[in-house]
Amino acid sequence: MPTLDKDKGITDAVEYFVKEERIKKRGNVQLSEALEILERVSKSRGLSADDINALCEVAASGRHGDDISCKLIRCLIPTKEFPDRAVMVAISYICTNIPSSKIQAMLLRLLIAVYDYIDKKETIQKLGYLLFCFIENSILTPYICYLLYLLTRKEDVRLFRVRKLLDLQTKLGPQPYLIGLLSIYKLYFPNLVSIVIPSTKKHFFPTRDRQWCSIIREVQEGNQNVETSHMKLSLELSEKLRAAETTMLQGIPPAKRRKVDPIPVVHSSSSNLTVKMSSRLIAMLEEKPVPFVQIPDIETLLRNPDKVELPSQIGAALRSPLLQCFMSYSADPLMTCRFSYWLQDTLCDELLDSTVTSSCFPRIESILEKLIQFTEFIQEGIPAVDQILFRYLQVWNGMDFRQQVFRLITRCRLYPFSLLNEYVLEPLRKLYIRTSVFIKCQITMCLTQLLRNYVVVEIHRYNQKYPQSKPSVSIFEDDVGTFDPLSTIQGLIQFVDRLNCAGLTLENNHILLLHFTLTFSEMVSTLYTRYEVPCVYLPSRHIISAFLTDNAMGPARLCGIVNRYKVNCQKLKNDMKSNEKEAARHQMKETVHSLNILIMDLCDTLWRRKAFTHGRSDSYFHFESGILDVGSNDGLSLYLHQAFLPFSLLFLKETQPKEHIGHPRGIQEIRDTFMEFLQRENINEVKEFIMSTITRYRLSSSTVI
């Protein structure tokens, strides 16, 4: 019964505005009640298509005055989809002199706000360019440019329109909304637009009514929740829901799942119906453009790629694997630029909007997850995403969308180190210092994967693009200028090394953080042998803390890392050309010297029982007198080390009678057998290190490297 009363109330309110010719404003209680009902119902559950059509006709005519008409327009929030009849009425009235400029502007703002929810976009696609006649209206220009920016197709770009926009820009100056529309024109016909589109600013339409869009989105989400809860009560309705989701992925765009899947659905400007693969479709591909929504598989898509009409909202690529394949296959600059523009606008609204609440998190996470899946599919980062990420990291609290942000950082493009440090590394450093050990581990892992992306993908792409000036294999082109990519990699390694040093000090050598630190060092130790990057950066002295832990993982992996550094340095030293710069050769010499010291320290400690009595002042184990009370020099030897002592006891139990188990020092005479035992326990690195640095179990008198 309450529902019937609500329905009757909204019906009476709509009839009040439709039937009344002139409404008295001052002291009109009925007017106030009708407006209150409309606002409450529209913001809670939206209006039906019939109510929107009726109120749009009344509001667009302006017969009740500007104030009432604008309030009515703001109430035109659809329950599910915005009817195309209302779109036709709105555009028709805008093209007349009947409503005032204020009402015309409100109608344009309405079309922009509900664009994603319009039932049939063919109507607005066919009528939208009638609005170009009003492009010189200073009040309407920003909104017309925004709407045409969404609607423009290749056939809509004409020379007279370009000239009109350029003349208007000369008159008004370089307004962002004019540049935004011209940027789309330039994508289709670069020869018609002579202006330079700024590469650093792609957010052309900051005047979008975010509050209004937020209300519309909340209504859609609320209705979807109600609909979903009712569907769970019936098996038949559940089957219908699954069928609806399937048809949506095939191209039919019902306004559903907005909360968990806000990406635009795949549709076309000329058709929203799918057809089966047939001889008729093949013939259509040969004769005229076929809507993308009618393409059933990749084989048909690649048959005539030039005859495929792309969706009017290229952001649908995040939903459609078929469209992603087509983007990666064609690498069309027009397609990728439009996709970048859509990404820039969407991520600005979602991430940088100060009004984001916890209720928006599922929607934003859905966008970011689909974006991550797309970057993993094309195996490269997107410059537009990097630019938004740079801005977001400056205001990020370190908690929201942390997993997604870290994964996007790992796909970041190669930039000069100064830029990378300012916009990515410095915000991560501040977060690293003030957070728990687990987030420290996540940051270290993120930067390790970023380094891997640089040495595996980005540095080769950069070297291919700039020195040889060959066509790039990248889908998304960007121009960051020429710089030394090796200096960026070296700067990143040095930054992470210092960060890990500080983290291990703050967390008292936490074993989990030590694991991720050693993982990073393992990768750095093979940059040349595995990735052909001529860089050898020896970690700072904090790495020795791995040797002093009571977990066998630390000293064993350190031995493996040192062994890899040895091989890396030997290969790089042999491959260095005689004409290499003197500075590079000198740096290589210093690195080799430091590595030799570390190797001798490990050998003296593990094998020769001379950890603190070798007399070298540059040793990693050198301490001033009085700081360390050394009871025995063999306390860190292979069989007495606190990390290997449990294995020593186990070894003695297996090899000695129970009543005659002796002290672990007895292993000194059979160290080779003990190393075989460690290898059996999956501690292989120690034996490999000893065998590669000790000849006949004696330290070679010659230089190690």
C-alpha positions as CSV (number, residue, x, y, z in Angstrom):
1,M,0.0,0.0,0.0
2,P,2.8,2.5,0.7
3,T,4.2,1.8,-2.8
4,L,0.9,2.6,-4.4
5,D,0.7,5.9,-2.5
6,K,4.2,6.7,-3.7
7,D,3.3,5.8,-7.3
8,K,0.1,7.9,-7.0
9,G,2.1,10.8,-5.6
10,I,4.6,10.9,-8.4
11,T,1.9,10.5,-11.0
12,D,0.0,13.5,-9.5
13,A,3.2,15.5,-9.4
14,V,3.9,14.8,-13.1
15,E,0.3,15.6,-14.1
16,Y,0.4,18.8,-12.2
17,F,3.3,20.1,-14.3
18,V,2.0,18.7,-17.5
19,K,-1.6,20.0,-17.3
20,E,-1.0,23.4,-15.8
21,E,-0.5,26.1,-18.4
22,R,1.0,28.7,-16.0
23,I,2.1,28.0,-12.5
24,K,2.1,30.7,-9.8
25,K,5.3,30.6,-7.9
26,R,4.9,32.8,-4.9
27,G,3.1,31.1,-2.0
28,N,2.1,28.1,-4.1
29,V,2.1,25.2,-1.7
30,Q,1.1,22.7,-4.3
31,L,4.1,23.6,-6.4
32,S,6.4,23.1,-3.5
33,E,4.9,19.7,-2.7
34,A,5.1,18.6,-6.3
35,L,8.8,19.6,-6.7
36,E,9.6,17.9,-3.4
37,I,8.0,14.7,-4.5
38,L,9.8,14.8,-7.8
39,E,13.2,15.5,-6.2
40,R,12.8,12.8,-3.6
41,V,11.6,10.1,-5.9
42,S,14.1,10.9,-8.7
43,K,17.1,10.8,-6.3
44,S,15.9,7.6,-4.6
45,R,14.7,5.3,-7.4
46,G,14.6,7.5,-10.6
47,L,11.7,8.2,-13.0
48,S,10.2,6.0,-15.5
49,A,10.6,6.6,-19.3
50,D,7.0,7.9,-19.6
51,D,7.5,10.4,-16.8
52,I,10.8,11.6,-18.2
53,N,9.3,12.1,-21.7
54,A,6.4,14.1,-20.3
55,L,8.5,16.3,-17.9
56,C,11.2,16.8,-20.6
57,E,8.6,18.3,-22.9
58,V,7.4,20.6,-20.2
59,A,10.8,21.7,-19.0
60,A,12.3,22.2,-22.5
61,S,9.3,24.4,-23.5
62,G,10.1,26.8,-20.6
63,R,6.5,27.6,-20.1
64,H,6.8,27.5,-16.3
65,G,9.8,29.8,-16.2
66,D,13.6,29.2,-16.0
67,D,13.8,28.3,-12.3
68,I,11.1,25.6,-12.4
69,S,12.3,24.2,-15.7
70,C,15.8,23.9,-14.5
71,K,14.6,22.0,-11.3
72,L,12.5,19.7,-13.5
73,I,15.5,19.0,-15.7
74,R,17.6,18.0,-12.7
75,C,14.9,15.6,-11.7
76,L,15.1,13.7,-15.1
77,I,17.1,10.8,-13.6
78,P,16.3,7.5,-15.3
79,T,15.4,4.3,-13.4
80,K,17.3,2.2,-15.9
81,E,17.7,3.8,-19.3
82,F,17.2,7.3,-20.6
83,P,14.5,7.2,-23.4
84,D,15.6,8.3,-26.9
85,R,12.3,10.2,-27.2
86,A,13.4,12.6,-24.5
87,V,16.8,13.0,-26.3
88,M,14.9,14.0,-29.5
89,V,12.7,16.5,-27.6
90,A,15.7,18.0,-25.8
91,I,17.7,18.5,-29.0
92,S,14.7,19.8,-30.9
93,Y,14.0,22.5,-28.3
94,I,17.6,23.5,-28.1
95,C,17.6,24.2,-31.8
96,T,14.7,26.6,-31.4
97,N,14.4,30.0,-29.8
98,I,11.7,28.9,-27.5
99,P,13.7,28.1,-24.3
100,S,16.2,30.5,-22.8
101,S,19.9,30.0,-22.9
102,K,19.8,28.9,-19.3
103,I,17.4,26.1,-20.1
104,Q,19.3,25.2,-23.2
105,A,22.5,24.8,-21.2
106,M,20.7,22.6,-18.6
107,L,19.4,20.4,-21.4
108,L,22.9,20.0,-22.7
109,R,24.2,19.2,-19.3
110,L,21.4,16.6,-18.9
111,L,22.4,14.8,-22.2
112,I,26.1,14.8,-21.1
113,A,25.2,13.4,-17.6
114,V,22.9,10.6,-18.9
115,Y,25.0,9.8,-22.1
116,D,26.0,6.4,-20.8
117,Y,22.4,5.5,-20.0
118,I,20.7,6.6,-23.2
119,D,18.5,3.7,-24.6
120,K,19.3,4.1,-28.3
121,K,22.3,6.2,-29.2
122,E,21.3,6.3,-32.8
123,T,19.0,9.2,-32.1
124,I,21.6,11.4,-30.5
125,Q,24.2,10.4,-33.0
126,K,22.0,11.5,-35.9
127,L,20.7,14.7,-34.3
128,G,23.7,15.8,-32.3
129,Y,25.5,17.7,-34.9
130,L,22.6,20.0,-35.4
131,L,23.9,21.7,-32.2
132,F,27.0,22.8,-34.1
133,C,25.0,25.7,-35.4
134,F,25.0,27.1,-31.8
135,I,28.8,26.8,-31.3
136,E,29.2,30.5,-31.1
137,N,26.9,30.9,-28.2
138,S,29.3,31.6,-25.3
139,I,27.0,30.0,-22.7
140,L,26.4,26.8,-24.7
141,T,29.9,26.4,-26.3
142,P,31.5,24.3,-23.5
143,Y,28.6,21.9,-23.3
144,I,28.2,21.6,-27.1
145,C,31.9,20.8,-27.5
146,Y,31.7,18.2,-24.8
147,L,28.7,16.5,-26.3
148,L,30.2,16.6,-29.8
149,Y,33.4,15.2,-28.4
150,L,31.5,12.1,-27.4
151,L,29.6,11.9,-30.6
152,T,32.2,12.7,-33.3
153,R,32.8,10.1,-36.0
154,K,35.1,10.3,-39.0
155,E,32.2,11.3,-41.3
156,D,31.3,14.2,-39.0
157,V,34.7,16.0,-39.5
158,R,34.3,18.7,-42.1
159,L,36.6,21.5,-43.2
160,F,34.0,24.2,-42.5
161,R,33.6,22.9,-38.9
162,V,37.4,23.0,-38.4
163,R,37.6,26.5,-39.7
164,K,34.7,27.6,-37.4
165,L,36.4,26.2,-34.3
166,L,39.8,27.7,-35.3
167,D,38.1,31.1,-35.8
168,L,36.4,30.7,-32.4
169,Q,39.7,29.9,-30.8
170,T,41.2,33.0,-32.3
171,K,38.4,35.0,-30.8
172,L,38.2,33.4,-27.4
173,G,41.7,32.1,-26.9
174,P,42.9,28.5,-26.4
175,Q,39.9,27.3,-24.4
176,P,40.3,23.7,-23.2
177,Y,36.9,22.6,-24.5
178,L,37.7,23.9,-28.0
179,I,41.1,22.2,-27.9
180,G,39.3,19.0,-26.8
181,L,37.0,18.9,-29.8
182,L,39.8,19.9,-32.2
183,S,41.9,17.1,-30.8
184,I,39.3,14.6,-32.0
185,Y,39.2,16.2,-35.4
186,K,42.9,16.1,-35.6
187,L,42.9,12.4,-34.9
188,Y,40.7,11.7,-37.9
189,F,42.3,14.3,-40.2
190,P,45.7,15.6,-39.1
191,N,46.0,17.6,-42.2
192,L,42.9,19.8,-41.4
193,V,43.9,20.9,-37.9
194,S,47.1,22.9,-37.7
195,I,47.2,23.6,-34.0
196,V,49.4,21.6,-31.6
197,I,47.4,19.6,-29.0
198,P,49.2,19.8,-25.6
199,S,50.5,16.4,-24.6
200,T,50.5,17.1,-20.9
201,K,46.9,18.2,-20.5
202,K,44.1,15.9,-21.8
203,H,41.4,16.8,-19.3
204,F,39.5,19.1,-21.7
205,F,36.2,19.3,-19.9
206,P,36.5,20.1,-16.2
207,T,33.0,21.7,-16.2
208,R,31.3,18.3,-16.0
209,D,28.6,18.2,-13.3
210,R,30.1,15.5,-11.1
211,Q,27.5,15.8,-8.3
212,W,24.6,15.3,-10.8
213,C,26.5,12.3,-12.4
214,S,27.1,10.9,-8.9
215,I,23.4,11.0,-8.1
216,I,22.4,9.3,-11.4
217,R,25.0,6.6,-10.7
218,E,23.8,6.0,-7.2
219,V,20.2,5.6,-8.4
220,Q,21.4,3.1,-11.0
221,E,23.3,1.2,-8.4
222,G,20.4,1.2,-6.0
223,N,18.0,-0.1,-8.6
224,Q,20.5,-2.8,-9.6
225,N,20.8,-4.0,-6.0
226,V,17.0,-4.1,-5.6
227,E,16.6,-6.0,-8.9
228,T,19.4,-8.4,-7.9
229,S,17.8,-9.2,-4.6
230,H,14.5,-10.0,-6.2
231,M,16.2,-12.2,-8.7
232,K,17.8,-14.3,-6.1
233,L,14.3,-15.3,-4.9
234,S,13.5,-17.2,-8.1
235,L,15.5,-19.7,-10.1
236,E,13.8,-18.6,-13.3
237,L,14.7,-15.0,-12.7
238,S,18.3,-16.0,-12.0
239,E,18.5,-17.7,-15.3
240,K,17.2,-14.6,-17.0
241,L,19.9,-12.5,-15.2
242,R,22.6,-14.8,-16.5
243,A,21.1,-14.6,-20.0
244,A,21.0,-10.8,-19.8
245,E,24.7,-10.7,-18.8
246,T,25.6,-12.9,-21.7
247,T,23.7,-10.7,-24.2
248,M,25.3,-7.6,-22.7
249,L,28.8,-9.1,-23.4
250,Q,27.6,-9.8,-27.0
251,G,26.7,-6.2,-27.5
252,I,23.1,-5.5,-26.2
253,P,23.6,-2.6,-23.8
254,P,21.1,-2.9,-20.9
255,A,22.0,-0.6,-18.1
256,K,22.8,-3.3,-15.6
257,R,25.7,-4.2,-13.3
258,R,26.8,-0.5,-13.2
259,K,28.1,-0.9,-9.7
260,V,30.5,-3.8,-10.3
261,D,31.1,-3.2,-14.1
262,P,30.9,0.5,-15.1
263,I,32.8,0.1,-18.3
264,P,30.8,1.1,-21.4
265,V,29.3,-1.8,-23.3
266,V,30.2,-2.5,-26.9
267,H,27.7,-0.9,-29.2
268,S,27.7,0.9,-32.6
269,S,26.3,4.1,-33.9
270,S,24.3,2.3,-36.5
271,S,23.2,-0.9,-34.9
272,N,23.0,-2.6,-31.5
273,L,22.0,-6.0,-32.7
274,T,24.3,-9.0,-33.1
275,V,24.0,-11.3,-36.1
276,K,25.4,-14.7,-36.7
277,M,28.3,-15.3,-39.1
278,S,26.9,-15.8,-42.6
279,S,27.6,-15.1,-46.2
280,R,25.5,-12.0,-45.8
281,L,27.8,-10.6,-43.2
282,I,30.8,-11.4,-45.3
283,A,29.2,-9.6,-48.2
284,M,28.5,-6.6,-46.0
285,L,32.2,-6.5,-45.0
286,E,33.1,-6.2,-48.6
287,E,30.6,-3.5,-49.4
288,K,30.2,-1.1,-46.4
289,P,31.3,-0.6,-42.8
290,V,29.9,-3.2,-40.5
291,P,29.2,-2.3,-36.8
292,F,31.7,-3.9,-34.5
293,V,29.0,-5.3,-32.4
294,Q,28.0,-7.6,-35.3
295,I,31.5,-9.2,-35.6
296,P,31.3,-12.7,-34.0
297,D,35.0,-13.7,-33.9
298,I,38.5,-12.7,-34.5
299,E,38.6,-14.4,-37.9
300,T,35.8,-12.2,-39.2
301,L,37.4,-9.1,-37.7
302,L,40.7,-9.6,-39.4
303,R,39.1,-10.4,-42.8
304,N,38.5,-6.8,-43.6
305,P,39.7,-4.6,-40.6
306,D,39.3,-1.4,-42.5
307,K,35.5,-2.1,-43.0
308,V,34.7,-2.4,-39.3
309,E,32.9,0.5,-37.7
310,L,34.3,0.9,-34.2
311,P,32.0,1.4,-31.1
312,S,31.1,5.1,-30.4
313,Q,32.7,4.7,-26.9
314,I,36.1,3.1,-27.3
315,G,36.3,2.6,-23.6
316,A,34.3,-0.6,-24.2
317,A,37.7,-2.1,-25.1
318,L,38.2,-2.8,-21.4
319,R,35.1,-5.1,-21.5
320,S,35.6,-6.8,-24.9
321,P,38.6,-9.2,-25.4
322,L,37.8,-9.1,-29.1
323,L,38.2,-5.3,-29.3
324,Q,41.4,-5.6,-27.3
325,C,42.8,-8.0,-29.9
326,F,41.8,-5.6,-32.7
327,M,43.5,-2.7,-30.9
328,S,46.7,-4.6,-30.5
329,Y,46.6,-5.9,-34.1
330,S,45.8,-2.6,-35.9
331,A,47.7,-0.2,-33.5
332,D,45.6,2.5,-35.1
333,P,46.8,5.9,-33.6
334,L,43.2,7.2,-33.9
335,M,41.8,4.3,-31.9
336,T,44.5,4.5,-29.2
337,C,44.3,8.2,-28.8
338,R,40.5,8.1,-28.3
339,F,41.0,5.3,-25.8
340,S,43.6,7.4,-24.0
341,Y,41.3,10.4,-23.9
342,W,38.5,8.3,-22.5
343,L,40.9,6.8,-19.9
344,Q,42.1,10.3,-18.8
345,D,38.6,11.6,-18.3
346,T,37.4,8.5,-16.5
347,L,40.3,8.2,-14.2
348,C,40.3,11.9,-13.4
349,D,36.6,11.7,-12.4
350,E,37.1,8.5,-10.4
351,L,40.4,8.8,-8.7
352,L,41.0,12.6,-8.4
353,D,37.5,13.6,-7.5
354,S,37.5,14.7,-3.9
355,T,34.0,13.5,-3.4
356,V,34.9,9.8,-3.7
357,T,33.3,7.8,-0.9
358,S,33.7,4.2,0.3
359,S,30.6,3.2,-1.7
360,C,32.4,4.1,-4.9
361,F,35.3,1.7,-4.2
362,P,33.8,-1.4,-5.9
363,R,33.2,0.6,-9.0
364,I,36.7,2.1,-9.1
365,E,38.3,-1.2,-8.3
366,S,36.4,-2.8,-11.2
367,I,37.8,-0.1,-13.6
368,L,41.4,-0.6,-12.3
369,E,41.2,-4.4,-12.4
370,K,40.0,-4.3,-16.1
371,L,42.7,-1.8,-16.9
372,I,45.4,-4.0,-15.3
373,Q,44.1,-7.0,-17.3
374,F,44.3,-4.9,-20.5
375,T,47.9,-3.7,-19.8
376,E,48.9,-7.3,-19.1
377,F,47.3,-8.4,-22.4
378,I,49.2,-5.8,-24.5
379,Q,52.4,-6.2,-22.3
380,E,53.0,-2.4,-21.9
381,G,51.9,0.6,-19.9
382,I,49.6,3.3,-21.1
383,P,51.0,6.9,-21.0
384,A,47.6,8.4,-20.1
385,V,47.4,6.1,-17.1
386,D,50.9,7.1,-16.0
387,Q,50.0,10.8,-16.1
388,I,46.9,10.2,-13.9
389,L,49.0,7.9,-11.6
390,F,51.6,10.6,-11.1
391,R,49.0,13.0,-9.9
392,Y,47.2,10.5,-7.8
393,L,50.3,9.4,-5.9
394,Q,50.8,12.9,-4.7
395,V,47.6,12.8,-2.7
396,W,47.3,9.0,-2.1
397,N,46.8,7.9,1.4
398,G,48.6,4.6,0.8
399,M,45.5,2.5,1.6
400,D,42.9,3.0,-1.1
401,F,43.3,0.6,-4.1
402,R,46.8,-0.3,-2.9
403,Q,47.0,-3.6,-4.8
404,Q,45.8,-2.0,-8.0
405,V,48.1,1.0,-7.7
406,F,51.1,-1.1,-7.2
407,R,50.3,-3.3,-10.2
408,L,49.9,-0.2,-12.4
409,I,53.2,1.1,-11.2
410,T,54.9,-2.1,-12.3
411,R,53.8,-1.3,-15.9
412,C,55.0,2.3,-15.8
413,R,56.8,3.6,-18.9
414,L,60.5,4.4,-18.9
415,Y,61.1,8.1,-18.0
416,P,64.1,10.1,-16.9
417,F,65.1,9.3,-13.4
418,S,64.4,12.8,-12.1
419,L,60.8,12.6,-13.3
420,L,60.4,9.0,-12.0
421,N,61.8,10.0,-8.6
422,E,59.6,13.0,-8.2
423,Y,56.3,11.4,-9.2
424,V,56.6,7.7,-8.2
425,L,59.6,6.9,-6.0
426,E,59.4,9.8,-3.6
427,P,55.7,9.2,-2.7
428,L,56.5,5.5,-2.3
429,R,59.4,6.4,0.0
430,K,57.2,8.4,2.3
431,L,54.7,5.5,2.4
432,Y,57.5,3.0,3.0
433,I,58.9,4.8,6.1
434,R,55.6,5.2,7.9
435,T,53.9,1.8,7.3
436,S,54.2,-1.8,8.5
437,V,56.7,-4.3,7.4
438,F,54.1,-6.0,5.2
439,I,53.5,-2.9,3.1
440,K,57.3,-2.4,3.0
441,C,57.5,-5.8,1.4
442,Q,54.8,-4.9,-1.1
443,I,56.6,-1.7,-2.1
444,T,59.9,-3.6,-2.5
445,M,58.1,-6.3,-4.6
446,C,56.4,-3.5,-6.7
447,L,59.8,-1.8,-7.4
448,T,61.4,-5.1,-8.3
449,Q,58.7,-5.8,-10.8
450,L,59.1,-2.3,-12.2
451,L,62.8,-2.9,-12.7
452,R,62.0,-6.2,-14.4
453,N,59.6,-4.4,-16.7
454,Y,62.3,-1.8,-17.5
455,V,65.0,-4.3,-18.4
456,V,62.8,-6.8,-20.2
457,V,60.5,-4.5,-22.2
458,E,61.0,-0.7,-21.8
459,I,64.7,-0.3,-22.5
460,H,64.6,-2.3,-25.7
461,R,61.5,-0.3,-26.8
462,Y,63.3,2.9,-26.1
463,N,66.6,1.9,-27.9
464,Q,64.5,0.8,-30.9
465,K,62.6,4.1,-31.1
466,Y,65.3,6.7,-30.6
467,P,68.7,5.7,-31.8
468,Q,67.6,3.8,-34.9
469,S,64.3,5.7,-35.4
470,K,62.6,2.5,-36.4
471,P,58.8,2.1,-36.2
472,S,58.0,1.3,-32.6
473,V,56.3,-1.9,-31.6
474,S,54.3,0.0,-29.0
475,I,50.5,0.4,-29.3
476,F,50.4,3.7,-27.3
477,E,53.0,6.1,-28.6
478,D,54.5,8.8,-26.4
479,D,57.4,11.2,-26.7
480,V,59.4,11.7,-23.5
481,G,62.4,12.9,-25.4
482,T,65.9,11.5,-25.5
483,F,67.7,10.6,-22.3
484,D,70.0,7.9,-21.0
485,P,67.8,4.9,-20.1
486,L,70.7,3.2,-18.3
487,S,70.9,6.1,-15.9
488,T,67.2,5.6,-15.0
489,I,67.8,1.9,-14.3
490,Q,70.9,2.7,-12.2
491,G,69.1,5.4,-10.3
492,L,66.2,3.0,-9.6
493,I,68.5,0.3,-8.3
494,Q,70.4,2.7,-6.1
495,F,67.1,4.1,-4.7
496,V,65.7,0.7,-3.9
497,D,69.0,-0.4,-2.3
498,R,69.0,2.6,0.1
499,L,65.3,2.0,0.8
500,N,65.9,-1.6,1.7
501,C,68.8,-0.6,3.9
502,A,66.6,1.8,5.9
503,G,63.7,-0.7,6.0
504,L,65.9,-3.5,7.5
505,T,67.2,-1.1,10.1
506,L,63.7,0.0,11.1
507,E,62.3,-3.5,11.2
508,N,65.3,-5.1,12.9
509,N,66.1,-7.4,9.9
510,H,62.6,-8.8,9.7
511,I,62.9,-12.2,7.8
512,L,60.1,-11.4,5.4
513,L,61.5,-8.0,4.4
514,L,64.9,-9.6,4.1
515,H,63.4,-12.2,1.6
516,F,62.1,-9.4,-0.7
517,T,65.4,-7.5,-0.3
518,L,67.4,-10.6,-1.4
519,T,64.9,-11.2,-4.3
520,F,65.7,-7.7,-5.6
521,S,69.4,-8.2,-5.2
522,E,69.2,-11.6,-7.1
523,M,67.6,-9.8,-10.0
524,V,70.2,-7.0,-10.0
525,S,73.0,-9.5,-9.9
526,T,72.0,-11.0,-13.3
527,L,71.2,-7.8,-15.3
528,Y,73.9,-8.4,-17.9
529,T,73.9,-12.2,-18.1
530,R,70.1,-12.6,-18.3
531,Y,68.8,-9.3,-19.6
532,E,71.8,-7.9,-21.5
533,V,71.7,-4.7,-19.6
534,P,75.4,-3.5,-19.1
535,C,74.9,-2.5,-15.5
536,V,76.6,-4.0,-12.4
537,Y,75.5,-2.3,-9.1
538,L,76.9,-3.9,-6.0
539,P,74.5,-3.5,-3.0
540,S,75.6,-1.5,-0.1
541,R,77.1,-3.0,3.0
542,H,73.7,-3.7,4.6
543,I,73.6,-6.9,2.5
544,I,75.9,-8.5,5.1
545,S,72.9,-8.5,7.5
546,A,71.6,-11.5,5.5
547,F,74.6,-13.5,6.4
548,L,74.2,-12.8,10.1
549,T,70.6,-14.1,10.4
550,D,69.6,-17.3,12.2
551,N,67.7,-18.6,9.1
552,A,69.6,-20.6,6.5
553,M,67.8,-18.7,3.8
554,G,69.9,-15.6,4.5
555,P,73.5,-16.8,4.2
556,A,72.7,-19.3,1.5
557,R,71.0,-16.8,-0.8
558,L,73.7,-14.3,-0.2
559,C,76.3,-16.8,-1.4
560,G,74.2,-17.4,-4.5
561,I,73.9,-13.6,-5.1
562,V,77.6,-13.1,-4.8
563,N,78.2,-16.0,-7.2
564,R,75.9,-14.4,-9.8
565,Y,77.7,-11.1,-9.3
566,K,81.0,-12.8,-10.0
567,V,79.7,-14.3,-13.2
568,N,78.1,-11.1,-14.3
569,C,81.2,-9.0,-13.7
570,Q,83.4,-11.5,-15.5
571,K,81.2,-11.5,-18.6
572,L,80.8,-7.7,-18.6
573,K,84.5,-7.2,-18.1
574,N,85.4,-9.6,-21.0
575,D,82.8,-7.9,-23.3
576,M,83.9,-4.4,-22.6
577,K,85.3,-2.8,-25.6
578,S,88.6,-1.0,-25.6
579,N,87.0,2.3,-26.6
580,E,84.7,2.3,-23.6
581,K,84.7,5.5,-21.6
582,E,87.4,5.8,-19.0
583,A,84.7,6.6,-16.3
584,A,82.9,3.4,-17.1
585,R,86.1,1.3,-16.9
586,H,87.1,3.0,-13.6
587,Q,83.6,2.3,-12.1
588,M,83.9,-1.3,-13.2
589,K,87.3,-1.6,-11.6
590,E,85.9,-0.2,-8.3
591,T,82.9,-2.6,-8.4
592,V,85.2,-5.6,-9.0
593,H,87.4,-4.5,-6.1
594,S,84.4,-4.3,-3.7
595,L,83.1,-7.6,-4.9
596,N,86.5,-9.3,-4.3
597,I,86.4,-8.0,-0.7
598,L,83.0,-9.5,-0.2
599,I,84.0,-12.8,-1.7
600,M,87.1,-13.0,0.5
601,D,85.1,-12.1,3.6
602,L,82.6,-14.9,3.0
603,C,85.4,-17.4,2.2
604,D,87.4,-16.4,5.3
605,T,84.3,-16.7,7.5
606,L,82.7,-19.9,6.1
607,W,85.8,-21.8,5.2
608,R,89.0,-20.5,6.7
609,R,87.7,-19.6,10.2
610,K,89.2,-16.1,10.0
611,A,86.1,-13.9,10.2
612,F,87.7,-11.2,12.4
613,T,91.4,-11.8,12.3
614,H,92.4,-11.3,8.7
615,G,93.5,-7.7,9.4
616,R,91.8,-6.0,6.4
617,S,90.3,-2.6,7.3
618,D,88.0,-2.6,4.3
619,S,86.4,-5.9,5.3
620,Y,82.6,-6.2,5.7
621,F,83.3,-7.7,9.1
622,H,85.7,-5.0,10.3
623,F,84.8,-3.4,13.6
624,E,86.6,-1.0,15.8
625,S,88.3,-2.6,18.8
626,G,86.0,-2.9,21.8
627,I,82.8,-2.9,19.8
628,L,82.7,-6.6,19.2
629,D,83.8,-9.2,21.7
630,V,84.9,-12.1,19.5
631,G,85.1,-15.3,21.5
632,S,86.1,-17.6,18.6
633,N,86.9,-17.0,14.9
634,D,85.0,-20.1,13.8
635,G,81.7,-19.0,15.3
636,L,80.4,-18.1,11.8
637,S,82.0,-21.1,10.0
638,L,80.0,-23.4,7.8
639,Y,79.3,-25.9,10.5
640,L,79.0,-23.6,13.6
641,H,77.0,-20.7,12.0
642,Q,73.8,-20.1,13.9
643,A,71.8,-20.6,10.7
644,F,73.5,-23.9,9.8
645,L,73.9,-25.3,13.3
646,P,70.6,-27.3,13.2
647,F,71.8,-28.9,10.0
648,S,75.1,-29.7,11.6
649,L,73.3,-31.5,14.5
650,L,71.1,-33.4,12.1
651,F,74.2,-34.4,10.0
652,L,75.9,-35.7,13.1
653,K,72.8,-37.8,14.1
654,E,72.8,-39.4,10.7
655,T,76.5,-40.1,10.4
656,Q,77.5,-40.9,14.1
657,P,76.3,-43.5,16.6
658,K,73.8,-42.0,19.0
659,E,76.1,-42.7,22.0
660,H,79.1,-41.1,20.3
661,I,77.8,-37.9,18.8
662,G,80.5,-35.4,19.1
663,H,80.8,-31.6,18.9
664,P,80.0,-29.9,15.5
665,R,83.6,-28.8,15.3
666,G,84.4,-32.3,14.3
667,I,82.7,-31.6,10.9
668,Q,85.8,-29.5,10.1
669,E,87.6,-32.7,8.8
670,I,84.7,-33.7,6.5
671,R,83.4,-30.4,5.3
672,D,83.0,-31.7,1.7
673,T,80.6,-34.4,2.9
674,F,78.7,-31.8,5.0
675,M,78.3,-29.6,1.8
676,E,76.8,-32.6,0.0
677,F,74.4,-33.0,3.0
678,L,73.4,-29.3,2.7
679,Q,72.8,-29.8,-1.0
680,R,70.5,-32.7,-0.2
681,E,68.6,-30.3,2.1
682,N,68.1,-28.0,-0.9
683,I,70.8,-25.5,0.2
684,N,72.7,-25.6,-3.1
685,E,74.1,-22.1,-3.1
686,V,76.8,-22.7,-0.5
687,K,78.5,-25.5,-2.3
688,E,78.3,-23.6,-5.6
689,F,79.9,-20.6,-4.0
690,I,82.7,-22.6,-2.3
691,M,83.5,-24.7,-5.5
692,S,83.6,-21.5,-7.6
693,T,85.9,-19.5,-5.3
694,I,88.1,-22.1,-3.5
695,T,90.5,-24.3,-5.5
696,R,91.2,-27.6,-3.8
697,Y,89.6,-26.1,-0.6
698,R,92.3,-23.4,-0.4
699,L,91.8,-19.8,-1.2
700,S,93.5,-18.9,-4.4
701,S,96.3,-16.4,-4.0
702,S,95.4,-14.7,-7.3
703,T,92.6,-12.1,-7.8
704,V,89.2,-13.7,-7.6
705,I,87.9,-11.8,-10.6
